[in-house]
Amino acid sequence: MSEDGIEISEDEYPELEAVAAIQRGLHAYNQEMGGPYDREPVTLLARDAAGEVRGGLLGLTYWNWLFIDWLWLAPEQRGRGLGAALLARAEAIARRRNCTDAYTDTFDFQAPGFWLRAGYEEFGRLDGMPPGHARIWFRKRL
């Protein structure tokens, strides 16, 4: 325990309220420093005729940026233009929300060429994450 009575503990299964306290605290500080987030989700789903999700894109818009958190396609849907259509739709939503830029991160085994073909440029890389691969960050001016 520290002099001011703070104790650090590990918690493999934290209570939702504990997690929420951390999130609220960081969000409040970020908005104090950077201005209101105006955070809005971007959720796009690609369903087959039976209603099964065969792909989709999950992201957020905030501070005039689109963040693409997840873009996934079922293996049989890859290479058919569906990913490009999802990305174009997300970018259109972002533009309507007055976003000027977009960013994402991916791994070198997750088709980084897709992002380059879509006009994104690499701006960061962590080699060895995971071992033998790299994590790559991309951005694009909208």
Buried (B, 14 or more C-beta within 10 A) or exposed (E): EEEEEEEEEEEEEEEEEEEEEEEEEEEEEBBEEEEEEEEEEBEBEBEEEEEEEBBBBBBBBBBEBBBBEEBBBBEEBBEEEBBEBBBEBBBEBBBEBEBEBBBBBBBBEBBBEBBEEBEBEEEEEEEEEEEEBBBBBBBBEB
